[in-house]
Amino acid sequence: MPNTMRALLTGTGSLRVGTVPIPVPEQGQLLVRTAAVSLNNADASADASSGGVERVAGYEFSGEVVGGDDTLLGQRVMGTAPAAFAEFVAVDRRHVVPVPARLAPAAAAALPVALFTEHGALTVAGMEPGQTVLVTAGSSALGLIGIQLARVLGAARVLATTRTAGKRALLERVGADLALCADGADLADAVLEATHGAGADVVLDHIGGAMVDVVIGSTAPGGVVVSVGRLAGAEATIDLFGLARRRVRLHSVSYGFTPPEVIGDRLAALAPVVLPAVADGRIAAVIDSVHPFDDAAAALERLRGGAAEGKVVLTLT
């Protein structure tokens, strides 16, 4: 094996291909030869947190185990790790799951973060079969998986929102019973009308900002709102009387690499129901576009442009 590898470096306003040392796996880590990597919204703003210092970008990938644990050599895995946009990645062994046999590398790379994030949110909500689930920003990469997961976990109805009328068909295609083209104060009225006044039992909100208060008004009495994404900002003003009157429980989730058992536990929880649903096709990544590794700058611009429907993926093989 060579000592250096190609990697995508962030910190200069875009992604550029550079050469860096191949990582040496530490105790409890695997070394994975990367087959594909997937861009996330955090990658679009990574430069803002870099302080102008270049570093290897990315954190979502699929590939083949080539070191770190002899019992797993040759196994195809998908997972998440810092500095994933490279030919090799060192990853905590708890932060990968097996890739189902028929799943292509690009599709596998597009799944891990959305799977454990959305499943974690639905777990926090205590979602039960037969409930109505509302997914805001349903056409986002997370939202598209949230819709499918809610369906697999037995939701009676899944409502989803989009700002673009042309994306309603996409939401219905992945399993939404009703796609609502609303993202302002009218959303609560639309949800209550669609549910005959009952509201949604569980809300997965990927927008944040002012939307948090709106979805509280969309929720059934005693229901649950889980703040998952912050596309409209991390600060929200809510009507506490409205929260109290509807007896709504409000949670917020965010899954980072520290402590490592947080993501490890979330990925392990996928095994009983979620990974089998991926294997048989009931849950599938929506791929917007697939680009060669060397075309990363164009892929990043596709993500930043806001027109992508689903995941933007880079392939290395």
C-alpha positions as a Markdown table, in Angstrom:
| # | Residue | x | y | z |
|---|---|---|---|---|
| 1 | Met | 0.0 | 0.0 | 0.0 |
| 2 | Pro | 1.3 | 3.5 | -0.8 |
| 3 | Asn | 2.1 | 6.0 | 1.9 |
| 4 | Thr | 0.0 | 8.9 | 0.4 |
| 5 | Met | -3.5 | 9.3 | -1.1 |
| 6 | Arg | -5.6 | 11.7 | -2.9 |
| 7 | Ala | -8.0 | 13.7 | -0.7 |
| 8 | Leu | -10.4 | 16.7 | -1.1 |
| 9 | Leu | -9.3 | 19.6 | 0.9 |
| 10 | Thr | -11.6 | 22.4 | 2.2 |
| 11 | Gly | -10.6 | 25.8 | 3.5 |
| 12 | Thr | -10.1 | 27.7 | 0.3 |
| 13 | Gly | -13.7 | 28.4 | -0.7 |
| 14 | Ser | -14.2 | 25.2 | -2.7 |
| 15 | Leu | -12.9 | 21.6 | -2.7 |
| 16 | Arg | -9.5 | 20.9 | -4.3 |
| 17 | Val | -7.7 | 17.6 | -4.8 |
| 18 | Gly | -4.5 | 17.3 | -2.8 |
| 19 | Thr | -2.1 | 14.6 | -1.6 |
| 20 | Val | -2.0 | 13.7 | 2.1 |
| 21 | Pro | -0.6 | 10.7 | 4.1 |
| 22 | Ile | -2.8 | 7.6 | 4.4 |
| 23 | Pro | -4.2 | 7.5 | 7.9 |
| 24 | Val | -3.0 | 4.8 | 10.3 |
| 25 | Pro | -6.0 | 3.3 | 12.2 |
| 26 | Glu | -5.8 | 3.6 | 16.0 |
| 27 | Gln | -7.1 | 1.1 | 18.5 |
| 28 | Gly | -10.8 | 0.5 | 17.8 |
| 29 | Gln | -10.6 | 1.9 | 14.3 |
| 30 | Leu | -10.9 | 0.4 | 10.8 |
| 31 | Leu | -9.1 | 1.5 | 7.7 |
| 32 | Val | -11.6 | 1.7 | 4.7 |
| 33 | Arg | -10.7 | 2.0 | 1.1 |
| 34 | Thr | -13.3 | 4.5 | -0.1 |
| 35 | Ala | -15.6 | 3.7 | -3.0 |
| 36 | Ala | -17.9 | 6.7 | -2.8 |
| 37 | Val | -18.5 | 9.8 | -0.6 |
| 38 | Ser | -21.7 | 11.9 | -0.2 |
| 39 | Leu | -22.0 | 15.6 | 0.4 |
| 40 | Asn | -24.1 | 17.1 | 3.1 |
| 41 | Asn | -25.2 | 20.6 | 3.9 |
| 42 | Ala | -22.4 | 21.0 | 6.4 |
| 43 | Asp | -19.9 | 20.5 | 3.6 |
| 44 | Ala | -21.3 | 23.5 | 1.8 |
| 45 | Ser | -20.3 | 25.8 | 4.7 |
| 46 | Ala | -17.2 | 23.9 | 5.9 |
| 47 | Asp | -14.9 | 26.8 | 4.9 |
| 48 | Ala | -16.6 | 29.1 | 7.4 |
| 49 | Ser | -15.3 | 27.0 | 10.3 |
| 50 | Ser | -11.9 | 26.2 | 8.9 |
| 51 | Gly | -10.1 | 29.5 | 9.9 |
| 52 | Gly | -8.5 | 29.4 | 6.5 |
| 53 | Val | -6.6 | 26.2 | 7.3 |
| 54 | Glu | -6.9 | 23.4 | 4.8 |
| 55 | Arg | -8.1 | 20.1 | 6.0 |
| 56 | Val | -9.6 | 16.9 | 4.5 |
| 57 | Ala | -13.3 | 17.5 | 4.0 |
| 58 | Gly | -16.4 | 15.3 | 4.4 |
| 59 | Tyr | -17.8 | 12.7 | 6.8 |
| 60 | Glu | -20.0 | 10.3 | 4.9 |
| 61 | Phe | -18.7 | 7.4 | 2.8 |
| 62 | Ser | -18.9 | 3.8 | 1.6 |
| 63 | Gly | -16.1 | 1.4 | 0.9 |
| 64 | Glu | -14.2 | -1.8 | 1.8 |
| 65 | Val | -12.4 | -2.6 | 5.0 |
| 66 | Val | -8.7 | -3.0 | 4.3 |
| 67 | Gly | -7.2 | -2.7 | 7.8 |
| 68 | Gly | -7.6 | -2.4 | 11.5 |
| 69 | Asp | -9.5 | -5.7 | 12.2 |
| 70 | Asp | -8.6 | -8.9 | 10.4 |
| 71 | Thr | -12.1 | -10.3 | 11.0 |
| 72 | Leu | -13.7 | -7.6 | 8.9 |
| 73 | Leu | -11.2 | -7.4 | 6.0 |
| 74 | Gly | -12.9 | -7.3 | 2.7 |
| 75 | Gln | -16.3 | -6.3 | 4.2 |
| 76 | Arg | -18.3 | -3.6 | 2.4 |
| 77 | Val | -19.3 | -0.9 | 4.9 |
| 78 | Met | -21.0 | 2.5 | 4.9 |
| 79 | Gly | -20.5 | 5.0 | 7.7 |
| 80 | Thr | -19.4 | 8.4 | 8.9 |
| 81 | Ala | -16.0 | 9.8 | 10.0 |
| 82 | Pro | -14.1 | 13.1 | 9.9 |
| 83 | Ala | -11.9 | 13.5 | 6.8 |
| 84 | Ala | -13.9 | 11.0 | 4.8 |
| 85 | Phe | -13.4 | 12.7 | 1.4 |
| 86 | Ala | -10.2 | 10.7 | 0.6 |
| 87 | Glu | -9.1 | 7.4 | -0.9 |
| 88 | Phe | -8.8 | 5.9 | 2.6 |
| 89 | Val | -10.5 | 6.8 | 5.8 |
| 90 | Ala | -9.8 | 5.8 | 9.4 |
| 91 | Val | -13.1 | 5.3 | 11.2 |
| 92 | Asp | -14.3 | 4.2 | 14.6 |
| 93 | Arg | -15.5 | 0.6 | 14.1 |
| 94 | Arg | -18.8 | 1.6 | 15.8 |
| 95 | His | -19.4 | 4.2 | 13.1 |
| 96 | Val | -20.0 | 1.8 | 10.2 |
| 97 | Val | -22.6 | -0.7 | 9.2 |
| 98 | Pro | -22.6 | -3.5 | 6.6 |
| 99 | Val | -23.7 | -2.6 | 3.1 |
| 100 | Pro | -26.5 | -4.8 | 1.8 |
| 101 | Ala | -25.4 | -7.1 | -1.0 |
| 102 | Arg | -27.2 | -5.4 | -3.9 |
| 103 | Leu | -26.5 | -1.8 | -2.9 |
| 104 | Ala | -24.2 | 0.1 | -5.2 |
| 105 | Pro | -21.4 | 2.2 | -3.6 |
| 106 | Ala | -22.9 | 5.5 | -4.5 |
| 107 | Ala | -26.3 | 4.6 | -3.0 |
| 108 | Ala | -24.6 | 3.3 | 0.1 |
| 109 | Ala | -22.6 | 6.4 | 0.7 |
| 110 | Ala | -25.8 | 8.5 | 0.5 |
| 111 | Leu | -27.5 | 6.7 | 3.4 |
| 112 | Pro | -25.7 | 6.5 | 6.8 |
| 113 | Val | -26.1 | 10.1 | 8.2 |
| 114 | Ala | -29.8 | 10.4 | 7.1 |
| 115 | Leu | -30.6 | 6.9 | 8.4 |
| 116 | Phe | -29.2 | 7.3 | 11.9 |
| 117 | Thr | -30.4 | 11.0 | 12.2 |
| 118 | Glu | -34.0 | 10.4 | 11.2 |
| 119 | His | -34.3 | 7.1 | 13.0 |
| 120 | Gly | -32.8 | 8.7 | 16.1 |
| 121 | Ala | -35.3 | 11.5 | 15.8 |
| 122 | Leu | -38.3 | 9.2 | 15.5 |
| 123 | Thr | -36.9 | 7.1 | 18.4 |
| 124 | Val | -36.7 | 10.3 | 20.6 |
| 125 | Ala | -40.3 | 11.1 | 19.5 |
| 126 | Gly | -41.5 | 7.7 | 20.6 |
| 127 | Met | -43.3 | 7.3 | 17.4 |
| 128 | Glu | -45.8 | 4.4 | 17.4 |
| 129 | Pro | -47.5 | 2.5 | 14.5 |
| 130 | Gly | -50.8 | 4.1 | 13.5 |
| 131 | Gln | -49.7 | 7.7 | 14.1 |
| 132 | Thr | -49.6 | 10.7 | 11.7 |
| 133 | Val | -46.1 | 12.1 | 11.0 |
| 134 | Leu | -45.3 | 15.5 | 9.5 |
| 135 | Val | -41.9 | 16.0 | 7.9 |
| 136 | Thr | -40.9 | 19.5 | 7.1 |
| 137 | Ala | -38.4 | 20.2 | 4.2 |
| 138 | Gly | -39.4 | 16.8 | 2.9 |
| 139 | Ser | -37.4 | 17.2 | -0.3 |
| 140 | Ser | -34.2 | 17.6 | 1.7 |
| 141 | Ala | -31.9 | 14.6 | 1.8 |
| 142 | Leu | -32.8 | 14.1 | 5.5 |
| 143 | Gly | -36.5 | 14.6 | 4.9 |
| 144 | Leu | -36.7 | 12.1 | 2.0 |
| 145 | Ile | -35.3 | 9.4 | 4.3 |
| 146 | Gly | -37.5 | 10.6 | 7.2 |
| 147 | Ile | -40.6 | 10.0 | 5.0 |
| 148 | Gln | -39.6 | 6.5 | 4.1 |
| 149 | Leu | -38.6 | 5.6 | 7.7 |
| 150 | Ala | -41.9 | 6.8 | 9.1 |
| 151 | Arg | -43.7 | 4.6 | 6.6 |
| 152 | Val | -41.5 | 1.6 | 7.4 |
| 153 | Leu | -42.1 | 2.1 | 11.1 |
| 154 | Gly | -45.9 | 2.0 | 10.6 |
| 155 | Ala | -47.1 | 5.5 | 10.3 |
| 156 | Ala | -50.8 | 5.6 | 9.4 |
| 157 | Arg | -50.2 | 8.9 | 7.4 |
| 158 | Val | -47.1 | 10.8 | 6.4 |
| 159 | Leu | -47.4 | 14.5 | 5.5 |
| 160 | Ala | -44.5 | 16.3 | 4.1 |
| 161 | Thr | -43.7 | 19.9 | 3.1 |
| 162 | Thr | -41.8 | 21.6 | 0.3 |
| 163 | Arg | -41.4 | 25.2 | -0.9 |
| 164 | Thr | -41.5 | 24.1 | -4.5 |
| 165 | Ala | -44.7 | 22.8 | -6.1 |
| 166 | Gly | -42.7 | 20.8 | -8.6 |
| 167 | Lys | -41.2 | 18.6 | -5.9 |
| 168 | Arg | -44.5 | 17.4 | -4.5 |
| 169 | Ala | -44.5 | 14.4 | -6.9 |
| 170 | Leu | -41.0 | 13.5 | -5.5 |
| 171 | Leu | -42.4 | 13.5 | -1.9 |
| 172 | Glu | -45.3 | 11.3 | -2.9 |
| 173 | Arg | -43.1 | 8.9 | -4.8 |
| 174 | Val | -41.0 | 8.2 | -1.7 |
| 175 | Gly | -44.1 | 7.6 | 0.5 |
| 176 | Ala | -45.8 | 10.8 | 1.6 |
| 177 | Asp | -49.6 | 10.5 | 1.6 |
| 178 | Leu | -49.9 | 14.3 | 1.1 |
| 179 | Ala | -47.3 | 16.8 | 0.0 |
| 180 | Leu | -48.0 | 20.3 | 1.2 |
| 181 | Cys | -46.5 | 23.3 | -0.7 |
| 182 | Ala | -46.4 | 25.6 | 2.4 |
| 183 | Asp | -43.6 | 26.8 | 4.7 |
| 184 | Gly | -45.1 | 29.8 | 6.5 |
| 185 | Ala | -47.9 | 30.5 | 8.9 |
| 186 | Asp | -50.4 | 28.8 | 6.6 |
| 187 | Leu | -48.8 | 25.4 | 7.2 |
| 188 | Ala | -50.6 | 24.9 | 10.6 |
| 189 | Asp | -53.9 | 25.5 | 8.9 |
| 190 | Ala | -53.1 | 23.1 | 6.0 |
| 191 | Val | -52.0 | 20.4 | 8.4 |
| 192 | Leu | -55.1 | 20.8 | 10.6 |
| 193 | Glu | -57.3 | 20.7 | 7.5 |
| 194 | Ala | -55.6 | 17.6 | 6.2 |
| 195 | Thr | -56.0 | 15.8 | 9.5 |
| 196 | His | -59.6 | 16.9 | 10.2 |
| 197 | Gly | -58.4 | 19.2 | 13.0 |
| 198 | Ala | -56.4 | 16.5 | 14.8 |
| 199 | Gly | -52.9 | 17.7 | 13.9 |
| 200 | Ala | -49.8 | 15.5 | 13.5 |
| 201 | Asp | -48.8 | 13.2 | 16.3 |
| 202 | Val | -45.1 | 13.5 | 15.5 |
| 203 | Val | -43.3 | 16.3 | 13.6 |
| 204 | Leu | -39.8 | 16.1 | 12.3 |
| 205 | Asp | -38.7 | 19.7 | 11.6 |
| 206 | His | -35.7 | 20.2 | 9.4 |
| 207 | Ile | -36.2 | 24.0 | 9.0 |
| 208 | Gly | -35.8 | 25.5 | 12.4 |
| 209 | Gly | -36.0 | 29.3 | 12.9 |
| 210 | Ala | -39.6 | 30.6 | 12.8 |
| 211 | Met | -40.9 | 27.2 | 11.6 |
| 212 | Val | -40.6 | 25.7 | 15.1 |
| 213 | Asp | -43.5 | 27.8 | 16.4 |
| 214 | Val | -45.5 | 27.0 | 13.2 |
| 215 | Val | -45.1 | 23.3 | 13.6 |
| 216 | Ile | -46.1 | 23.4 | 17.3 |
| 217 | Gly | -49.4 | 24.7 | 16.0 |
| 218 | Ser | -49.6 | 21.8 | 13.6 |
| 219 | Thr | -49.2 | 19.2 | 16.3 |
| 220 | Ala | -51.9 | 17.1 | 17.9 |
| 221 | Pro | -52.5 | 17.8 | 21.6 |
| 222 | Gly | -50.0 | 15.8 | 23.5 |
| 223 | Gly | -47.9 | 15.3 | 20.3 |
| 224 | Val | -44.1 | 15.6 | 19.8 |
| 225 | Val | -42.0 | 18.0 | 17.8 |
| 226 | Val | -38.4 | 17.0 | 17.1 |
| 227 | Ser | -36.1 | 19.7 | 15.8 |
| 228 | Val | -33.7 | 17.9 | 13.5 |
| 229 | Gly | -32.4 | 20.5 | 11.0 |
| 230 | Arg | -31.7 | 24.3 | 11.1 |
| 231 | Leu | -32.0 | 25.3 | 7.5 |
| 232 | Ala | -33.6 | 28.6 | 8.5 |
| 233 | Gly | -31.3 | 29.2 | 11.5 |
| 234 | Ala | -30.6 | 27.8 | 14.9 |
| 235 | Glu | -32.6 | 30.4 | 16.9 |
| 236 | Ala | -36.4 | 30.2 | 17.3 |
| 237 | Thr | -39.0 | 32.3 | 19.1 |
| 238 | Ile | -41.9 | 30.2 | 20.3 |
| 239 | Asp | -45.2 | 30.9 | 22.0 |
| 240 | Leu | -44.9 | 29.1 | 25.3 |
| 241 | Phe | -48.6 | 29.4 | 26.0 |
| 242 | Gly | -49.3 | 27.7 | 22.7 |
| 243 | Leu | -46.8 | 24.9 | 23.6 |
| 244 | Ala | -48.5 | 24.5 | 27.0 |
| 245 | Arg | -52.1 | 24.6 | 25.6 |
| 246 | Arg | -51.4 | 21.8 | 23.1 |
| 247 | Arg | -49.3 | 19.9 | 25.7 |
| 248 | Val | -46.6 | 19.5 | 23.0 |
| 249 | Arg | -43.2 | 18.0 | 23.9 |
| 250 | Leu | -40.4 | 19.7 | 22.1 |
| 251 | His | -37.1 | 17.9 | 21.5 |
| 252 | Ser | -33.9 | 18.8 | 19.6 |
| 253 | Val | -31.4 | 16.3 | 18.2 |
| 254 | Ser | -27.9 | 16.6 | 16.8 |
| 255 | Tyr | -25.4 | 13.8 | 16.5 |
| 256 | Gly | -21.7 | 14.5 | 16.7 |
| 257 | Phe | -18.5 | 12.4 | 16.9 |
| 258 | Thr | -17.9 | 13.1 | 20.6 |
| 259 | Pro | -18.6 | 11.0 | 22.6 |
| 260 | Pro | -18.2 | 8.2 | 19.9 |
| 261 | Glu | -20.9 | 6.0 | 21.5 |
| 262 | Val | -23.6 | 8.4 | 20.5 |
| 263 | Ile | -23.3 | 7.7 | 16.8 |
| 264 | Gly | -22.3 | 4.1 | 17.6 |
| 265 | Asp | -25.6 | 3.5 | 19.4 |
| 266 | Arg | -27.6 | 5.2 | 16.7 |
| 267 | Leu | -26.0 | 3.0 | 14.0 |
| 268 | Ala | -26.4 | -0.1 | 16.0 |
| 269 | Ala | -30.1 | 0.6 | 16.4 |
| 270 | Leu | -30.6 | 0.4 | 12.6 |
| 271 | Ala | -30.0 | -3.4 | 12.6 |
| 272 | Pro | -33.4 | -4.9 | 13.5 |
| 273 | Val | -35.7 | -3.0 | 11.2 |
| 274 | Val | -34.0 | -0.3 | 9.2 |
| 275 | Leu | -31.2 | -2.1 | 7.5 |
| 276 | Pro | -33.5 | -4.9 | 6.4 |
| 277 | Ala | -35.7 | -2.3 | 4.8 |
| 278 | Val | -32.7 | -0.9 | 3.0 |
| 279 | Ala | -31.8 | -4.3 | 1.8 |
| 280 | Asp | -35.2 | -5.0 | 0.3 |
| 281 | Gly | -35.6 | -1.5 | -1.2 |
| 282 | Arg | -38.3 | -0.1 | 1.1 |
| 283 | Ile | -35.8 | 2.6 | 2.1 |
| 284 | Ala | -33.6 | 4.0 | -0.7 |
| 285 | Ala | -31.5 | 7.1 | -1.1 |
| 286 | Val | -32.6 | 9.6 | -3.7 |
| 287 | Ile | -29.6 | 10.4 | -5.7 |
| 288 | Asp | -29.6 | 13.8 | -7.4 |
| 289 | Ser | -26.3 | 13.4 | -9.2 |
| 290 | Val | -23.1 | 11.4 | -9.2 |
| 291 | His | -19.7 | 13.0 | -10.0 |
| 292 | Pro | -16.2 | 11.8 | -10.4 |
| 293 | Phe | -13.9 | 12.5 | -7.4 |
| 294 | Asp | -11.9 | 15.0 | -9.4 |
| 295 | Asp | -15.1 | 17.0 | -10.2 |
| 296 | Ala | -15.8 | 17.8 | -6.6 |
| 297 | Ala | -15.9 | 21.6 | -7.1 |
| 298 | Ala | -18.9 | 21.2 | -9.5 |
| 299 | Ala | -20.6 | 18.8 | -7.1 |
| 300 | Leu | -20.2 | 21.3 | -4.3 |
| 301 | Glu | -21.7 | 24.0 | -6.4 |
| 302 | Arg | -24.6 | 21.7 | -7.3 |
| 303 | Leu | -25.3 | 21.3 | -3.5 |
| 304 | Arg | -24.9 | 25.0 | -2.8 |
| 305 | Gly | -27.2 | 26.0 | -5.6 |
| 306 | Gly | -30.2 | 24.6 | -3.8 |
| 307 | Ala | -31.7 | 22.8 | -6.8 |
| 308 | Ala | -30.5 | 19.3 | -5.9 |
| 309 | Glu | -33.2 | 16.7 | -5.4 |
| 310 | Gly | -31.6 | 14.2 | -3.0 |
| 311 | Lys | -27.9 | 13.5 | -2.5 |
| 312 | Val | -24.9 | 14.7 | -4.5 |
| 313 | Val | -22.3 | 11.9 | -4.6 |
| 314 | Leu | -18.7 | 11.5 | -5.6 |
| 315 | Thr | -17.2 | 8.2 | -6.8 |
| 316 | Leu | -13.6 | 7.0 | -6.5 |
| 317 | Thr | -13.9 | 3.7 | -8.4 |
